[in-house]
Amino acid sequence: MTKPTSLYSIRVTSVEGASPEAVDACPVCTRTTAIPLYAIEGIEPRIVVCEECGLGSFAPVPSPDEIRGFYPDSYYGSTGRKFEGLVETLVRVVAARQARFLSRGLPAGARVLDVGCGRGVMLRAFADRGFEVHGTEVSEAATLGVDPRATLHITPRLADAHLPEASFDQIVLWHVFEHLPDPQETIKEIHRLLKPGGKCVIAVPNFSSLQSRVTGAGWFHLDPPRHLYHFPVTALRRLMENQGFKCTSEHHFSLRQNPFGWVQSVLNRVPSLPRNGLYVLLHRSGSVEKPFSRPQRWLFRMAFLFGMPIAVVMSVFTALIRQGATVTVVARKR
């Protein structure tokens, strides 16, 4: 496979006129046939779409060792900071806003679990609001700089943390679910860990969004091969309801994700530019390759400066028509 430091720049192309092929059972609907949609440069697995529920997936699924190789320490940034200057500050401000939204209705001192907490941006925001915060993460290196108020569990799978049954008021998976090789088993374990009536919040890129359909193979949120699954809203809701949840709301606006997704996805449609170049340029870690010419750097920064205001407007519009590039589904344990 391609070296992890170059995964950001892997080219994605559409597969034209493909016929359905046999795949592992879909975790949403158990269908065993899917249509190849995108091919990834230098990697055998392709992104396929389930014929019944529309779930996108990486097929065949990479081995656990291959998946671990997709996440070098540089992926998480250094000393708990992932982006440069102002961008990192904006990420933390938006995370605080998200925590305020997600904590509505929670009792004082509620126990909150962030699955795949990474460098703990959301954990800090929840702790600032007075909640007892726990986080799980696959990589210990990823948690460098996590707020000391958080209780961490380093484990490859949520179930392997052996957390007590019915012990959390809320469990959050914030742009983590699409990375997991076992979505169905993860939802089952979340159901076990929540108190009766407890809340599960899952945010994922919206595979059925306008941004996904317009930009196609250039869509920033494809992020192959790290994103193993691509959820249309209907498939995500169906998966959760199959495991004993009642979906109460969905939200299609994310200031942290959607506007940037528009800018980078459009840039990815320009063949002469490196894929995800703007994202790499803004990435703080020096170990991530940034082989850009001066004109390319200038173009990326101008696209960010002038494209983001337009992208914010587009993100508001697509949220109003429930076609946001990312979606947050809120569900209660029955």
DATALIN-V350183 format. One record per residue. N is the residue number from 1. RES is the residue in one small letter. SS is DSSP state (helix for helix, strand for strand, loop for the rest). OMEGA is omega in whole degrees, 0 to 359 (999 if undefined). NEAR is the number of other ideal C-beta (glycine too) atoms within 8 Angstrom. Layout:
N_RES_SS_OMEGA_NEAR ; N_RES_SS_OMEGA_NEAR
This chain:
1_m_loop_179_8 ; 2_t_loop_180_9 ; 3_k_loop_183_6 ; 4_p_helix_183_11 ; 5_t_helix_181_9 ; 6_s_helix_183_9 ; 7_l_helix_181_12 ; 8_y_helix_187_9 ; 9_s_helix_180_11 ; 10_i_loop_180_14 ; 11_r_loop_177_7 ; 12_v_strand_180_13 ; 13_t_strand_178_8 ; 14_s_strand_175_8 ; 15_v_loop_185_10 ; 16_e_loop_172_4 ; 17_g_loop_181_4 ; 18_a_loop_177_9 ; 19_s_loop_177_5 ; 20_p_strand_178_7 ; 21_e_strand_180_10 ; 22_a_strand_179_4 ; 23_v_loop_173_12 ; 24_d_loop_182_7 ; 25_a_loop_178_7 ; 26_c_loop_180_15 ; 27_p_loop_179_9 ; 28_v_loop_188_12 ; 29_c_loop_179_10 ; 30_t_loop_177_6 ; 31_r_loop_183_11 ; 32_t_loop_174_8 ; 33_t_strand_180_9 ; 34_a_strand_182_14 ; 35_i_strand_176_11 ; 36_p_strand_183_11 ; 37_l_strand_182_11 ; 38_y_strand_173_13 ; 39_a_strand_183_9 ; 40_i_strand_183_13 ; 41_e_loop_174_9 ; 42_g_loop_182_6 ; 43_i_loop_182_10 ; 44_e_loop_181_4 ; 45_p_loop_178_10 ; 46_r_strand_173_12 ; 47_i_strand_181_15 ; 48_v_strand_182_13 ; 49_v_strand_180_11 ; 50_c_strand_182_15 ; 51_e_loop_184_8 ; 52_e_loop_188_7 ; 53_c_loop_177_12 ; 54_g_loop_178_11 ; 55_l_loop_173_16 ; 56_g_strand_181_13 ; 57_s_strand_177_15 ; 58_f_strand_184_13 ; 59_a_strand_355_11 ; 60_p_loop_181_8 ; 61_v_loop_179_9 ; 62_p_loop_177_12 ; 63_s_loop_178_5 ; 64_p_helix_179_7 ; 65_d_helix_178_6 ; 66_e_helix_180_10 ; 67_i_helix_178_11 ; 68_r_helix_180_8 ; 69_g_helix_179_9 ; 70_f_loop_189_11 ; 71_y_loop_173_12 ; 72_p_loop_181_8 ; 73_d_helix_182_8 ; 74_s_helix_180_11 ; 75_y_helix_185_9 ; 76_y_helix_184_12 ; 77_g_loop_180_13 ; 78_s_strand_181_8 ; 79_t_loop_176_6 ; 80_g_loop_180_9 ; 81_r_strand_188_10 ; 82_k_loop_185_10 ; 83_f_strand_181_11 ; 84_e_loop_168_8 ; 85_g_helix_186_6 ; 86_l_helix_181_6 ; 87_v_helix_179_9 ; 88_e_helix_178_12 ; 89_t_helix_179_8 ; 90_l_helix_178_9 ; 91_v_helix_182_12 ; 92_r_helix_177_11 ; 93_v_helix_180_8 ; 94_v_helix_178_10 ; 95_a_helix_177_13 ; 96_a_helix_177_10 ; 97_r_helix_180_9 ; 98_q_helix_179_12 ; 99_a_helix_178_13 ; 100_r_helix_178_10 ; 101_f_helix_184_7 ; 102_l_helix_183_10 ; 103_s_loop_178_13 ; 104_r_loop_177_6 ; 105_g_loop_179_4 ; 106_l_loop_178_10 ; 107_p_loop_178_5 ; 108_a_loop_179_4 ; 109_g_loop_182_7 ; 110_a_loop_178_11 ; 111_r_strand_183_11 ; 112_v_strand_178_16 ; 113_l_strand_175_14 ; 114_d_strand_181_17 ; 115_v_strand_185_13 ; 116_g_loop_190_12 ; 117_c_loop_180_15 ; 118_g_loop_183_9 ; 119_r_loop_168_14 ; 120_g_loop_179_15 ; 121_v_helix_180_10 ; 122_m_helix_179_13 ; 123_l_helix_179_15 ; 124_r_helix_182_14 ; 125_a_helix_178_14 ; 126_f_helix_179_14 ; 127_a_helix_178_12 ; 128_d_helix_180_8 ; 129_r_loop_172_9 ; 130_g_loop_181_6 ; 131_f_loop_173_12 ; 132_e_strand_190_8 ; 133_v_strand_176_14 ; 134_h_strand_178_14 ; 135_g_strand_172_16 ; 136_t_strand_180_14 ; 137_e_strand_179_14 ; 138_v_loop_187_9 ; 139_s_loop_177_10 ; 140_e_loop_179_6 ; 141_a_helix_181_7 ; 142_a_helix_186_13 ; 143_t_helix_178_15 ; 144_l_loop_180_10 ; 145_g_loop_179_8 ; 146_v_loop_180_14 ; 147_d_loop_182_9 ; 148_p_loop_178_4 ; 149_r_loop_183_7 ; 150_a_loop_171_14 ; 151_t_strand_185_7 ; 152_l_strand_176_11 ; 153_h_strand_179_10 ; 154_i_strand_187_9 ; 155_t_loop_180_10 ; 156_p_loop_180_5 ; 157_r_loop_181_9 ; 158_l_helix_182_11 ; 159_a_helix_182_7 ; 160_d_helix_176_7 ; 161_a_helix_178_9 ; 162_h_loop_179_4 ; 163_l_loop_183_9 ; 164_p_loop_178_5 ; 165_e_loop_176_5 ; 166_a_loop_186_9 ; 167_s_loop_183_8 ; 168_f_strand_175_13 ; 169_d_strand_181_11 ; 170_q_strand_175_16 ; 171_i_strand_184_15 ; 172_v_strand_170_13 ; 173_l_strand_187_15 ; 174_w_strand_182_10 ; 175_h_loop_178_10 ; 176_v_loop_188_9 ; 177_f_helix_182_13 ; 178_e_helix_179_12 ; 179_h_helix_190_8 ; 180_l_loop_181_11 ; 181_p_loop_185_7 ; 182_d_loop_185_8 ; 183_p_helix_182_10 ; 184_q_helix_179_10 ; 185_e_helix_178_9 ; 186_t_helix_179_14 ; 187_i_helix_178_12 ; 188_k_helix_181_9 ; 189_e_helix_176_10 ; 190_i_helix_178_13 ; 191_h_helix_180_12 ; 192_r_helix_186_8 ; 193_l_helix_183_14 ; 194_l_strand_171_15 ; 195_k_strand_175_9 ; 196_p_strand_183_6 ; 197_g_strand_180_6 ; 198_g_strand_188_13 ; 199_k_strand_173_14 ; 200_c_strand_180_17 ; 201_v_strand_180_14 ; 202_i_strand_175_12 ; 203_a_strand_180_12 ; 204_v_strand_167_11 ; 205_p_strand_184_15 ; 206_n_strand_183_16 ; 207_f_loop_179_12 ; 208_s_loop_184_10 ; 209_s_loop_175_15 ; 210_l_helix_180_9 ; 211_q_helix_179_18 ; 212_s_helix_184_14 ; 213_r_helix_182_8 ; 214_v_helix_186_7 ; 215_t_helix_171_13 ; 216_g_helix_183_9 ; 217_a_helix_179_10 ; 218_g_helix_186_12 ; 219_w_loop_183_12 ; 220_f_helix_187_13 ; 221_h_helix_172_13 ; 222_l_helix_176_11 ; 223_d_loop_179_6 ; 224_p_loop_357_13 ; 225_p_loop_183_14 ; 226_r_loop_178_9 ; 227_h_loop_183_13 ; 228_l_loop_180_13 ; 229_y_strand_180_13 ; 230_h_strand_190_12 ; 231_f_strand_161_15 ; 232_p_loop_185_13 ; 233_v_helix_184_12 ; 234_t_helix_180_9 ; 235_a_helix_179_15 ; 236_l_helix_179_13 ; 237_r_helix_180_11 ; 238_r_helix_179_11 ; 239_l_helix_182_14 ; 240_m_helix_181_14 ; 241_e_helix_176_11 ; 242_n_helix_183_7 ; 243_q_loop_172_10 ; 244_g_loop_177_7 ; 245_f_strand_172_13 ; 246_k_strand_180_7 ; 247_c_strand_185_11 ; 248_t_strand_180_6 ; 249_s_strand_172_6 ; 250_e_strand_187_11 ; 251_h_strand_191_9 ; 252_h_loop_180_12 ; 253_f_loop_174_9 ; 254_s_loop_178_11 ; 255_l_loop_181_10 ; 256_r_loop_188_9 ; 257_q_loop_195_12 ; 258_n_helix_181_16 ; 259_p_helix_179_12 ; 260_f_helix_178_12 ; 261_g_helix_178_16 ; 262_w_helix_184_15 ; 263_v_helix_183_14 ; 264_q_helix_180_12 ; 265_s_helix_178_15 ; 266_v_helix_177_11 ; 267_l_helix_180_13 ; 268_n_helix_179_14 ; 269_r_loop_179_8 ; 270_v_loop_187_7 ; 271_p_loop_185_3 ; 272_s_loop_182_3 ; 273_l_loop_176_10 ; 274_p_loop_181_9 ; 275_r_loop_178_11 ; 276_n_loop_182_11 ; 277_g_helix_180_13 ; 278_l_helix_179_12 ; 279_y_helix_180_11 ; 280_v_helix_180_13 ; 281_l_helix_182_11 ; 282_l_helix_182_10 ; 283_h_strand_187_12 ; 284_r_loop_188_10 ; 285_s_loop_178_9 ; 286_g_loop_181_3 ; 287_s_loop_175_7 ; 288_v_loop_186_10 ; 289_e_loop_178_7 ; 290_k_loop_186_7 ; 291_p_loop_185_4 ; 292_f_loop_173_10 ; 293_s_loop_179_5 ; 294_r_helix_177_6 ; 295_p_helix_179_6 ; 296_q_helix_177_11 ; 297_r_helix_180_10 ; 298_w_helix_180_8 ; 299_l_helix_180_9 ; 300_f_helix_182_13 ; 301_r_helix_177_9 ; 302_m_helix_177_8 ; 303_a_helix_179_11 ; 304_f_helix_184_11 ; 305_l_helix_185_7 ; 306_f_helix_181_8 ; 307_g_helix_185_11 ; 308_m_helix_177_11 ; 309_p_helix_178_7 ; 310_i_helix_181_9 ; 311_a_helix_177_14 ; 312_v_helix_178_10 ; 313_v_helix_178_8 ; 314_m_helix_181_11 ; 315_s_helix_176_16 ; 316_v_helix_180_9 ; 317_f_helix_182_8 ; 318_t_helix_175_15 ; 319_a_helix_181_13 ; 320_l_helix_179_6 ; 321_i_loop_177_7 ; 322_r_loop_178_8 ; 323_q_loop_184_11 ; 324_g_loop_182_16 ; 325_a_loop_171_16 ; 326_t_strand_180_16 ; 327_v_strand_175_13 ; 328_t_strand_180_10 ; 329_v_strand_178_14 ; 330_v_strand_183_12 ; 331_a_strand_178_14 ; 332_r_strand_174_11 ; 333_k_strand_180_13 ; 334_r_loop_999_5
